[in-house]
Amino acid sequence: MTTKKDVLGIVLTGTVVSFLMLFLILFKVSPEGEGFFKFGAFYLSMFFSLAGSFFLIGFLSQILLKKADDLTIYQASLYGILLALLFVGMIILQHLKYFSILNIIFLLVF
């Protein structure tokens, strides 16, 4: 049975590794040429680093508020994944030139 400290350690380790991979991709990979693997690795490492960061923020804030239980781990992971999907999705749409104020207005109105 895993405890909250085990989950926190695993997520913290994964988040640090994801941030290291993100910085490695940013600074060591040549931006010339558009390869699918390069963009896929970049967005995947960004997703995992953001999801882990949001999980840690949510979980540690619940621990500091003394409201941590088993449901907190589930909620923190769900919110971390959803927020990371939102941010990475916005960045992908911005990269594809679909994320403009006009498109957002059409999405909200229609």
C-alpha positions as CSV (number, residue, x, y, z in Angstrom):
1,M,0.0,0.0,0.0
2,T,1.4,3.3,-1.0
3,T,1.3,6.2,1.4
4,K,0.9,9.9,0.6
5,K,4.7,10.4,1.1
6,D,5.4,7.7,-1.5
7,V,3.0,9.3,-4.0
8,L,4.5,12.7,-3.3
9,G,8.0,11.4,-3.9
10,I,7.1,9.6,-7.1
11,V,5.3,12.6,-8.6
12,L,8.1,15.0,-7.5
13,T,10.8,12.7,-9.1
14,G,8.7,12.5,-12.3
15,T,8.2,16.2,-12.4
16,V,11.9,17.0,-12.0
17,V,12.8,14.5,-14.7
18,S,10.1,16.0,-17.0
19,F,11.5,19.5,-16.4
20,L,15.0,18.3,-17.1
21,M,13.8,16.8,-20.4
22,L,11.9,19.9,-21.3
23,F,15.0,22.1,-20.8
24,L,17.2,19.5,-22.6
25,I,14.8,19.7,-25.6
26,L,14.7,23.5,-25.5
27,F,18.4,24.1,-25.4
28,K,20.0,21.1,-27.1
29,V,17.7,20.3,-30.0
30,S,18.2,22.3,-33.2
31,P,15.1,24.3,-34.2
32,E,15.8,23.9,-37.9
33,G,13.4,21.5,-39.6
34,E,10.1,20.6,-38.3
35,G,10.1,17.0,-37.2
36,F,7.0,15.3,-35.6
37,F,9.2,13.6,-33.0
38,K,10.7,17.0,-31.9
39,F,7.4,18.7,-31.4
40,G,5.8,15.6,-29.9
41,A,8.6,15.2,-27.4
42,F,8.4,18.9,-26.5
43,Y,4.7,19.0,-25.9
44,L,4.7,15.6,-24.1
45,S,7.5,16.8,-21.7
46,M,5.7,20.1,-21.2
47,F,2.4,18.2,-20.4
48,F,4.1,15.9,-17.8
49,S,6.0,18.8,-16.2
50,L,2.9,21.0,-15.9
51,A,0.7,18.1,-14.7
52,G,3.2,17.2,-12.0
53,S,3.6,20.8,-11.0
54,F,-0.2,21.4,-10.7
55,F,-0.6,18.1,-8.8
56,L,2.1,19.1,-6.3
57,I,0.6,22.6,-5.9
58,G,-2.9,21.2,-5.3
59,F,-1.8,18.3,-3.0
60,L,0.6,20.4,-0.9
61,S,-2.0,23.2,-0.5
62,Q,-4.5,20.6,0.8
63,I,-1.9,19.2,3.2
64,L,-1.2,22.7,4.5
65,L,-4.9,23.3,4.9
66,K,-5.1,20.0,6.9
67,K,-7.7,18.6,4.5
68,A,-5.7,15.8,3.0
69,D,-7.3,12.4,2.6
70,D,-7.3,9.7,0.0
71,L,-9.7,11.6,-2.2
72,T,-7.3,14.5,-2.3
73,I,-4.8,12.5,-4.3
74,Y,-7.4,11.7,-6.9
75,Q,-8.6,15.3,-7.0
76,A,-5.1,16.8,-7.2
77,S,-4.2,14.4,-10.0
78,L,-7.4,15.1,-11.9
79,Y,-7.0,18.9,-11.6
80,G,-3.3,18.6,-12.6
81,I,-4.1,16.7,-15.7
82,L,-7.0,18.9,-16.7
83,L,-5.0,22.1,-16.2
84,A,-2.0,20.7,-18.1
85,L,-4.3,19.7,-21.0
86,L,-5.8,23.2,-21.1
87,F,-2.4,24.9,-21.2
88,V,-0.7,22.6,-23.6
89,G,-3.8,22.6,-25.8
90,M,-3.7,26.4,-25.8
91,I,-0.1,26.4,-26.8
92,I,-0.6,23.9,-29.6
93,L,-3.5,26.0,-30.9
94,Q,-1.3,29.1,-30.8
95,H,1.4,27.2,-32.7
96,L,-1.1,26.2,-35.4
97,K,-2.4,29.8,-35.6
98,Y,-5.9,28.8,-34.5
99,F,-5.8,30.5,-31.1
100,S,-6.8,34.0,-31.8
101,I,-9.3,36.4,-30.2
102,L,-11.7,36.1,-33.1
103,N,-11.8,32.3,-32.8
104,I,-12.4,32.5,-29.1
105,I,-15.3,34.9,-29.6
106,F,-16.8,32.6,-32.2
107,L,-16.4,29.6,-29.8
108,L,-18.1,31.5,-26.9
109,V,-20.9,32.9,-29.0
110,F,-21.8,29.9,-31.1
